């Protein structure tokens, strides 16, 4: 999932990242290295999900060059994601890992299911890591996953926001969305800009169901953490689904056929918004704007509120950096993690449009300062006044997300009512979970 890193497709952006990192490294004393003490070379192998197209150069520009400047004896090696986008082929081939970078959504799937997790509490104490620097929920999530311990430190953060096309609102004389609106108010705007104009169909609002459901404002769980039973029929989840459903009901159905899959897929939605320019409002993670064309007339607005919840924003979706329990260089790996979560590095990343997981408000103010396309944008919208509480996570959430996405496809197309689609999804997920449990026996 491309939830928190700069895509390699923009060579200029990557080169700016490299320049800013190296500029930051060239001043001040080096951390972890002594001019009078030459340490033995240590190779650290890095792996991360979310960037199937990343090459060694991309990794070096984003992380590796900074690491080499801070620790001259450390040789960072990047293992690209295989074509299957899975770690299985690498593990089968005997690939070893030292440092792993996963979003919270991939932590169970890739870290825990492959048994790479390691409690780094002792290393945190040994290195005097100050956990109070991080947003509290990012640490709380780790402690929940590790049963009181901690497997990794937050490297980044993100959450859903709305991006809107000003030209479409201007075209139809409809006022722009504003921060602090309710979902009902956004729905009213969506109705006003869902129009066919001279043969061109414009759409009011779409959201990536996968991403907005993972971070739903009700903090509705997918699977009961105690019983491992599916919870799609939880009233909070049903309220979330019904709210999203009504926006899809505004979309005209061509020739009476069900809506195409693109209406439910983030890549196609992005094209509708930024390329075709027929989508007025699109909700996804804030860094989805990184590759928007420079001439697109857009801005951010905060995700709307549910009246019954008050001013509660979405859940956060942090990215974490972990040390593999199979690593032979855990001490050095922890030094690197400290450097990558430092104020210095986090500030440089923030300036390039990567949200920090640190509490420091001064770092948040620097968001996207080095990216001209963000000049004048409503940056405050991407930081909710209050994040929704993190929903409980289980090792079966990746299975649950797939089933819920499938269910919403039926709901959004009007092929099944919410109750039926959810009931069937619950039944299918229960079988998925039993099959997963059987693999461990």
JOMO-V772305 format. One record per residue. N is the residue number from 1. PSI is psi as a letter, one per 20 degrees, with the letter a starting at -180 (NA if undefined). OMEGA is omega in whole degrees, -180 to 180 (999 if undefined). D_LAST is the distance of its C-alpha to the last C-alpha in Angstrom with 1 decimal. Layout:
# JOMO-V772305
N/PSI/OMEGA/D_LAST + N/PSI/OMEGA/D_LAST
This chain:
# JOMO-V772305
1/p/-178/30.1 + 2/m/-171/33.7 + 3/i/-174/33.9 + 4/j/-177/35.9 + 5/q/179/37.2 + 6/p/-180/40.4 + 7/q/-180/40.0 + 8/i/-177/41.4 + 9/h/180/43.4 + 10/n/-176/46.2 + 11/h/-179/47.6 + 12/g/180/50.3 + 13/g/-179/47.9 + 14/g/-179/45.8 + 15/h/177/49.0 + 16/g/176/50.1 + 17/g/-179/46.9 + 18/g/-178/47.5 + 19/g/-178/51.1 + 20/h/179/50.4 + 21/g/-179/47.7 + 22/h/178/50.0 + 23/h/179/52.9 + 24/h/-177/51.0 + 25/h/-171/50.0 + 26/i/-179/53.6 + 27/q/179/55.0 + 28/r/-179/54.4 + 29/q/178/52.8 + 30/p/177/49.6 + 31/p/173/46.7 + 32/j/180/44.7 + 33/p/179/47.3 + 34/p/-179/50.5 + 35/h/-176/53.5 + 36/i/-177/54.3 + 37/o/179/50.9 + 38/p/-177/49.2 + 39/q/178/45.5 + 40/q/179/43.5 + 41/p/178/41.9 + 42/p/177/38.2 + 43/p/175/36.2 + 44/p/-179/33.7 + 45/p/-177/31.4 + 46/q/176/31.0 + 47/p/175/28.7 + 48/q/172/28.8 + 49/r/175/27.8 + 50/i/-178/30.5 + 51/m/-177/33.1 + 52/i/-178/32.2 + 53/j/180/35.9 + 54/p/174/36.4 + 55/r/-179/37.8 + 56/g/-179/38.6 + 57/g/180/42.0 + 58/g/179/40.5 + 59/g/-178/38.2 + 60/g/180/41.2 + 61/h/-176/43.5 + 62/h/-178/41.1 + 63/g/-167/39.7 + 64/g/-179/40.3 + 65/h/177/44.1 + 66/g/180/44.0 + 67/g/-179/41.6 + 68/h/178/43.9 + 69/h/-178/46.9 + 70/h/-176/45.4 + 71/n/-176/43.8 + 72/h/-179/45.8 + 73/i/-178/43.6 + 74/p/179/40.4 + 75/o/180/39.6 + 76/p/178/37.4 + 77/p/-177/35.5 + 78/p/177/33.9 + 79/o/-179/31.1 + 80/q/175/31.7 + 81/p/179/29.0 + 82/r/-177/28.2 + 83/h/-179/29.4 + 84/i/-176/25.9 + 85/k/-179/26.1 + 86/q/177/22.6 + 87/i/-172/21.7 + 88/g/-177/19.3 + 89/h/179/22.2 + 90/g/-179/23.6 + 91/g/179/20.6 + 92/h/180/20.1 + 93/j/176/23.8 + 94/j/-180/23.5 + 95/p/177/25.3 + 96/q/180/25.5 + 97/q/175/26.3 + 98/g/-177/28.4 + 99/p/-176/29.1 + 100/p/-179/27.2 + 101/o/-178/28.8 + 102/q/169/27.0 + 103/r/179/28.1 + 104/h/-179/26.4 + 105/h/-180/24.9 + 106/j/-175/23.2 + 107/g/179/22.1 + 108/g/-175/18.6 + 109/g/-173/18.2 + 110/h/-178/19.6 + 111/g/-172/19.7 + 112/g/-179/16.7 + 113/h/177/14.1 + 114/j/175/15.4 + 115/l/174/15.6 + 116/i/-173/19.4 + 117/q/178/20.4 + 118/p/177/22.8 + 119/o/-177/24.8 + 120/j/-178/28.4 + 121/g/-180/30.1 + 122/h/179/31.8 + 123/h/177/33.0 + 124/g/178/34.4 + 125/g/-179/36.3 + 126/g/-177/37.5 + 127/j/179/38.8 + 128/l/178/40.2 + 129/p/-180/38.6 + 130/o/-178/40.1 + 131/i/-179/37.4 + 132/i/177/40.1 + 133/h/-175/41.3 + 134/q/172/38.4 + 135/p/-173/38.1 + 136/h/-176/36.5 + 137/h/180/33.9 + 138/h/177/32.5 + 139/h/179/31.9 + 140/g/179/30.7 + 141/g/180/28.0 + 142/g/-180/26.8 + 143/h/177/26.9 + 144/g/-179/24.9 + 145/h/-175/22.1 + 146/j/178/22.2 + 147/l/178/22.6 + 148/i/177/26.2 + 149/b/175/26.0 + 150/p/-177/26.8 + 151/h/-176/25.2 + 152/r/178/28.1 + 153/q/-180/31.7 + 154/p/179/33.1 + 155/h/-178/34.8 + 156/r/178/36.0 + 157/q/172/36.1 + 158/r/176/36.9 + 159/r/-178/37.1 + 160/q/177/38.5 + 161/r/175/42.3 + 162/p/170/44.7 + 163/p/-177/46.7 + 164/q/-179/49.8 + 165/o/-177/52.4 + 166/h/-176/55.8 + 167/h/180/57.7 + 168/g/178/56.2 + 169/g/178/57.1 + 170/h/-178/60.6 + 171/h/-176/61.0 + 172/j/177/60.6 + 173/k/-179/62.3 + 174/p/-179/59.2 + 175/q/179/58.8 + 176/q/171/55.9 + 177/q/-178/52.9 + 178/q/174/53.1 + 179/q/176/50.9 + 180/j/178/50.1 + 181/r/174/50.2 + 182/r/177/48.1 + 183/h/178/45.9 + 184/h/-180/48.6 + 185/h/176/51.2 + 186/h/177/49.1 + 187/g/179/48.6 + 188/g/177/52.4 + 189/g/-179/52.9 + 190/h/179/50.4 + 191/h/-176/52.4 + 192/h/-178/55.6 + 193/j/172/54.4 + 194/n/-173/52.6 + 195/q/170/55.4 + 196/o/-176/56.6 + 197/o/-180/59.5 + 198/l/176/61.5 + 199/i/178/58.6 + 200/p/-179/56.1 + 201/p/176/53.3 + 202/q/-176/52.4 + 203/q/-174/49.3 + 204/g/-174/49.2 + 205/p/171/45.7 + 206/q/175/42.3 + 207/q/174/39.2 + 208/o/-177/36.0 + 209/h/-178/33.7 + 210/g/-173/30.6 + 211/h/-178/32.3 + 212/h/177/34.3 + 213/h/178/31.5 + 214/h/-175/29.3 + 215/k/-173/32.4 + 216/q/-174/33.7 + 217/i/178/36.4 + 218/i/-175/35.1 + 219/k/-179/32.0 + 220/p/-180/30.1 + 221/r/178/26.3 + 222/h/-178/24.0 + 223/p/177/20.9 + 224/o/-177/21.2 + 225/h/-178/19.8 + 226/h/-175/19.3 + 227/i/-176/17.9 + 228/k/178/16.5 + 229/q/178/18.8 + 230/q/-177/21.1 + 231/k/179/24.6 + 232/h/-177/26.7 + 233/j/174/29.1 + 234/p/-178/29.9 + 235/h/-180/33.8 + 236/h/178/33.9 + 237/h/179/31.8 + 238/h/178/34.0 + 239/h/178/37.1 + 240/g/-178/36.0 + 241/g/-179/35.3 + 242/h/177/38.5 + 243/g/-179/40.5 + 244/h/-177/39.2 + 245/g/-174/39.7 + 246/h/178/43.4 + 247/h/177/44.0 + 248/h/179/42.6 + 249/i/177/44.8 + 250/i/-173/47.8 + 251/p/177/47.1 + 252/p/179/49.3 + 253/o/-178/47.5 + 254/p/177/49.3 + 255/k/179/50.5 + 256/j/-179/48.2 + 257/q/177/45.1 + 258/q/179/41.9 + 259/q/180/41.7 + 260/q/-178/40.6 + 261/h/-179/37.2 + 262/h/178/39.2 + 263/i/-177/40.0 + 264/j/-175/36.4 + 265/p/-173/35.7 + 266/h/-179/36.8 + 267/g/179/38.3 + 268/h/177/40.5 + 269/g/178/41.4 + 270/g/178/42.5 + 271/h/178/44.7 + 272/h/-177/46.2 + 273/g/-170/47.1 + 274/h/-177/48.3 + 275/g/180/49.3 + 276/h/179/50.5 + 277/l/178/51.5 + 278/i/-179/51.1 + 279/p/-175/48.6 + 280/g/-178/50.3 + 281/p/-179/47.4 + 282/p/178/44.0 + 283/p/176/41.3 + 284/a/177/38.8 + 285/q/-172/38.2 + 286/h/-176/41.6 + 287/j/173/41.2 + 288/i/-179/41.0 + 289/i/-172/44.8 + 290/h/-177/44.8 + 291/j/177/45.6 + 292/q/175/48.0 + 293/q/-176/51.3 + 294/h/-177/54.0 + 295/j/179/56.3 + 296/p/-177/53.9 + 297/n/-172/55.5 + 298/r/173/52.5 + 299/r/177/51.6 + 300/q/165/48.8 + 301/q/-175/48.7 + 302/q/175/46.3 + 303/p/-177/43.6 + 304/r/-178/45.2 + 305/q/166/44.5 + 306/p/-177/43.5 + 307/h/-177/46.4 + 308/i/-180/44.2 + 309/i/-174/42.5 + 310/b/-174/45.6 + 311/m/177/45.6 + 312/p/179/41.9 + 313/a/178/40.8 + 314/r/170/37.4 + 315/q/175/34.4 + 316/r/178/34.4 + 317/m/-174/32.1 + 318/q/168/32.1 + 319/p/-176/31.2 + 320/q/176/29.8 + 321/p/-171/30.1 + 322/q/171/27.4 + 323/p/179/27.3 + 324/p/179/24.3 + 325/i/178/23.0 + 326/i/-178/23.4 + 327/p/176/27.1 + 328/j/-177/29.7 + 329/l/-174/32.3 + 330/h/179/31.0 + 331/g/179/34.5 + 332/h/178/36.1 + 333/h/179/33.5 + 334/h/176/34.2 + 335/g/179/37.9 + 336/g/180/37.3 + 337/g/177/35.4 + 338/g/-180/38.3 + 339/g/-177/40.7 + 340/i/176/38.9 + 341/j/179/38.8 + 342/q/176/42.5 + 343/h/-178/45.3 + 344/g/-177/46.8 + 345/g/-179/44.0 + 346/h/177/42.9 + 347/g/179/46.6 + 348/g/179/46.9 + 349/h/179/43.7 + 350/g/180/45.0 + 351/h/179/48.3 + 352/j/172/46.4 + 353/k/176/44.7 + 354/o/-177/41.4 + 355/p/179/41.0 + 356/q/174/40.5 + 357/j/177/38.0 + 358/q/-180/40.7 + 359/h/-172/42.8 + 360/o/-178/46.0 + 361/h/180/48.2 + 362/h/177/50.4 + 363/g/179/47.6 + 364/h/-179/46.8 + 365/h/-177/50.4 + 366/j/-173/50.2 + 367/p/173/47.7 + 368/k/-180/48.7 + 369/h/-178/52.1 + 370/j/-179/52.2 + 371/o/-177/51.4 + 372/h/-176/54.7 + 373/i/-180/53.0 + 374/i/-178/51.9 + 375/p/179/55.5 + 376/i/-179/56.6 + 377/q/-179/53.2 + 378/m/-175/52.1 + 379/h/-179/49.6 + 380/h/-177/49.4 + 381/h/-175/47.5 + 382/i/180/44.3 + 383/n/-179/44.0 + 384/q/175/43.3 + 385/h/179/45.4 + 386/o/176/42.4 + 387/q/171/38.8 + 388/q/179/36.6 + 389/q/179/34.0 + 390/p/176/30.6 + 391/q/178/28.2 + 392/p/178/24.9 + 393/q/176/22.3 + 394/r/179/18.5 + 395/i/-179/15.8 + 396/j/-176/16.2 + 397/h/180/20.0 + 398/h/175/20.2 + 399/h/-178/18.8 + 400/g/-179/21.2 + 401/g/180/24.1 + 402/g/-178/23.9 + 403/h/-180/23.9 + 404/h/177/26.7 + 405/g/178/28.7 + 406/g/-179/28.5 + 407/g/-179/29.6 + 408/h/174/32.5 + 409/g/178/33.6 + 410/g/-178/34.3 + 411/g/-177/35.9 + 412/h/178/38.1 + 413/i/-179/39.3 + 414/j/-179/40.2 + 415/h/178/38.1 + 416/q/174/36.2 + 417/r/-175/37.1 + 418/g/-177/35.0 + 419/g/-179/33.7 + 420/g/-178/32.6 + 421/g/-179/31.0 + 422/g/179/29.1 + 423/g/180/27.9 + 424/h/178/26.6 + 425/h/177/24.9 + 426/g/-178/23.2 + 427/g/180/21.9 + 428/h/180/20.7 + 429/h/178/19.0 + 430/h/177/17.2 + 431/h/178/15.7 + 432/g/-178/15.0 + 433/g/178/13.1 + 434/h/179/11.0 + 435/h/178/10.3 + 436/h/178/9.5 + 437/h/-179/7.0 + 438/h/-180/5.4 + 439/h/-175/5.6 + 440/i/-177/3.8 + 441/NA/999/0.0
